[in-house]
Amino acid sequence: MNDLLLSELTSEQSNLLSSLALIEKHIFDNAQSGQFNDALSNIIETCKQATADIDDSMAQAECLINALYVDELFIDKTRALWPVMATTIEAAIEHRVLSPVLKAAVVQHIVTQCNLEAEIVYVPEEIMVRIICDDVYSIIFDPITGESLNWQELDRRLDGLPNEPNSQYLAPMEIQSSLVEHLTLLKNSLINELQFDKALKCVDLLLAIKPEDPFERRDRGFLLHQLDCFKVAYDDYQYFVEQCPKDPAAQLLKFQLDNINLDDTVLH
């Protein structure tokens, strides 16, 4: 199931917002997810009207950002932990609280519908949106706050990155990288809200993307353990301990595993 879903998520025919809708449908068993066009139609219309009489592409992009973040109340603040609601498309749009990858995808979709070109880029340590105005000029901005990044700040953040020293071109994020970011945030939000069965679905998808990742195996073990499946979780815990022996969590787990009888189903 995960292989089939993964092929749909990363298909060349899929855009990021459609892929996030597929994830929502899979995680929450939501047959209605993916119907985001209705939720966005009024917002898109506002942005189109605001930019309709502007010919200059830079001015058009700046006007669109203002219409979206001020008129349509898309201004938000960053959070250390996002609520699960912020990862579900229709509810997130309705409440104007969207997690970073979802908001970047929504903003990209709106900009594209307004006949401008937009890409999602990673600027350490944030996911951002770039509106390409022409061959020379573009606007890179934080999708959460709507604040743009000047060239000096961009150069500072990119300085020293492998393969990108003082690069004049910042490549768009690959869809798979965006999905990993989104699934990781969603997993943590679900764990925080004690929705362990749904968080387990996130981990399974993450392991389909990056098989045998020791930290995802550790998290899968934790979630299986919370769901009273310790006999299955034991192997994941053991794998993490073997792969990351110097990690503080591995040292604690090793002590627990050395003192557990597999006939026990719950580790205390």
Buried (B, 14 or more C-beta within 10 A) or exposed (E): EBEEBBEBBBEEEBBBBBBBBBBBBBBBEBEEBBEBEEBBEEBBEBBBEBBEEBEEBBEBBBBBBBBBBEEBEBEBEEEEEBBBBBBBBBBBBEEEBBBBBBBBBBBBBBBBBBEBBBBBBBBEEBBBBBBBBEEEEBBBBBBBBBEBBEEEEBEEBBEEBEEEEEEEEBEBBEBBBBBBBBBBBBBBBBBEBEBBEBBBBBBBBBBBBEEEBBBBBBBBBBBBBBBEBBEEBBEBBBBBBEBBEEBEBBEEBBEEBEEBEEEEEEBE
